[in-house]
Amino acid sequence: MVFNAGQPNAVAAFQDITFSLAPRETLAIIGPSGCGKSTLFNVIAGLLEPTVGEVHVGGQRVSDATGHVGYMLQKDLLLPWRTVLDNVVLGLEIRGAPIAEARETALRLISAYGLEGFERARPGMLSGGMRQRVALMRTLATDPDVILLDEPFSALDFQTRILLQADVKRIIAERGKSAILVTHDIGEALTIADRVLVLSRRPGRVRSVHTIDLDRSDPDPIRFRRDPRFQDYFELLWAELEVRSETR
Amino acid sequence: MVGSRRTSGTPRLLGTWQLLLLQCAVVAGIFIVWELAVRFGLAKVYVYGQPSGILVRGQALLESGEWWRHTRLTAIEALSGFVIGSVLGSAGGLALWIVPNVARVLRPIIVAINGVPKIALAPLIIVWFGIGIEAKIAIAAILSFIVSLIATYAGTAEVDQDLIRLMRSLGASRLQTWRKVVIPATLPWMVSALRLNVGFSLIGAVVGEYISAKEGLGYLVYYSGVLYDLNSVWVGIFSLMALALLLDLVVSRIERKARWS
């Protein structure tokens, strides 16, 4: 992916990144800042057309935002003038689904994932964690094949982040979705992903891929992090990221 | 000392009633000084008018039905211009979002029209629309239209681009994005334009009446001024203030309804 291709100020965001995602698999993409993570994210989401290469979902090429892919960003992007229910319904509404059916789907999601009683609340009345939950439900409502997560927890406070990471992992698994998480947070990648792909510095290339084999049966996110294998993976990935204490 | 103490930097604010009382006192004070100044010959009545004279004049105009005739006409002109201009301007500003190339073509023209003192257009409008009520409505409408158009279009440009990308990722067409995101997100800008248009539509109506009219508050003010009947001028000015306050009150109601956050 090259920005301003053919011009003197062209910037290559990343090169030669090839990977595939199995159904129900969660892949995390981590890398140092400026390695083109977010650009890669936008290409996968169909929001940016890559200069070279293609993205396929279910054998179909993603050329524009096709709705195969749902995403969640650091910003929850809830519409402040809509209630929680109407925000969750948004994607279905756009597809022209019958409104009663769409509301039914949304209400089921809302009650399944802990926001019962807030259907009529405006996003402004909710905490950051709750708002991200609503954003996730909005993503799930349209039943996309792949869910893209671009640092969706980074604006949250520590406790909320840890709990929500575990929740999102569980929800994605329950729904049988594939997901790609873009993050710079190693702990987050290990909590959520089955596989971690490490990118190098700009222009980002695949440095290594690790399959994460951790026991996820324990719902407690803190106990999960105490697993010695979690620590091993953490150190491994930390070393690969070549985190230097640079002072710019 | 128990409890919180105000830091020296924050002034103690007056309560609602205290505030209202003081505001009345300030106005009453001005009127009393004014009245006394005229009575003791410090100010000429044909230059400044006189509060007691204004009251007498106001009562006479009220009883003859003249006041109502003038006020009603100006109110109709301003309100019609306000509604027509605001609605068309807001609609135009929103429509420009759908066709960004049209917006880019029109941009310098809009800026140029906005830069012209719109009052300078008034003679043209009198020629096109005649000297009747239509011309005054047209002037008020044009002033409101420009304000609404520019404010609304600026508002559409301020819509969070990530929201628009989200809509795209959900498969929304440009029209759907417009309806579901751009319009509601721009609502606060449209409403703040309404606020400004209260003043602009009254200016439009009164200026139209200055140029040529046989009735209306602008006519009353202008011709009384020519005749050095300052008391009638003041009756007209106070009536215009009352109209402005009334329109503003209506807009405030709309504003409260339109608030979504």
Interface residues (C-beta under 8 A of the other chain):
Chain A: A45 G46 L47 D64 A65 T66 G67 V69 G70 Y71 L73 K75 L77 L79 P80 W81 L90 G91 E93 I94 R95 R122 G124 T142
Chain B: D160 D162 L163 R165 L166 M167 R168 S169 L170 G171 A172 Q176 K180 V181 P184 L187 W260 S261
